[in-house]
Amino acid sequence: YSSHSASIMTEDEEDWEDYVKGGYHPVKIGDEFSEGRYVVVRKLGWGHFSTVWLAKD
């Protein structure tokens, strides 16, 4: 996930190193899931075990 290089991490954000196999799934605004049914709008929040995204149906 390469767009992190332009971002300055704060303790309010997850570590980019966690976006690996077995970690967080990399998601970007505009990504589509379930054959385009769901479109990612924005990140709502994150914790140490998950990230919550808002998607429109």
C-alpha positions as CSV (number, residue, x, y, z in Angstrom):
1,Y,0.0,0.0,0.0
2,S,2.1,2.9,-1.3
3,S,0.0,6.0,-0.6
4,H,1.2,6.1,3.1
5,S,4.5,7.7,2.1
6,A,2.9,11.1,1.8
7,S,1.1,10.8,5.2
8,I,2.4,11.6,8.6
9,M,1.3,9.0,11.1
10,T,-0.2,10.0,14.4
11,E,-1.2,7.9,17.3
12,D,-4.8,8.3,16.1
13,E,-4.0,6.2,13.0
14,E,-3.1,2.6,12.6
15,D,0.4,1.6,11.5
16,W,0.9,1.1,7.8
17,E,3.0,-2.0,8.6
18,D,-0.2,-3.7,9.8
19,Y,-1.5,-3.7,6.2
20,V,0.0,-7.1,5.4
21,K,-1.2,-10.7,5.0
22,G,-2.7,-11.6,8.3
23,G,-3.2,-7.9,9.2
24,Y,-5.5,-5.2,8.0
25,H,-6.9,-5.5,4.4
26,P,-5.9,-2.4,2.4
27,V,-9.0,-0.5,1.5
28,K,-9.2,2.8,-0.4
29,I,-12.0,5.3,-0.8
30,G,-13.9,4.3,-3.9
31,D,-13.0,0.6,-3.7
32,E,-15.9,-1.6,-4.7
33,F,-17.0,-4.9,-3.1
34,S,-19.5,-7.6,-4.0
35,E,-19.3,-7.0,-7.7
36,G,-19.8,-3.2,-7.3
37,R,-22.7,-3.4,-4.9
38,Y,-20.8,-1.6,-2.1
39,V,-18.6,1.4,-2.7
40,V,-16.3,2.6,0.1
41,V,-17.1,6.2,1.1
42,R,-14.8,6.9,4.1
43,K,-13.1,5.3,7.2
44,L,-15.2,5.6,10.3
45,G,-12.6,4.4,12.8
46,W,-10.2,1.7,13.7
47,G,-9.0,-0.4,16.7
48,H,-6.3,-2.9,17.2
49,F,-8.4,-5.7,15.8
50,S,-10.4,-4.1,13.0
51,T,-11.1,-1.0,10.8
52,V,-14.6,0.2,10.2
53,W,-15.5,1.7,6.8
54,L,-18.7,3.4,5.6
55,A,-19.8,2.0,2.3
56,K,-22.9,2.9,0.2
57,D,-25.1,0.2,-1.1
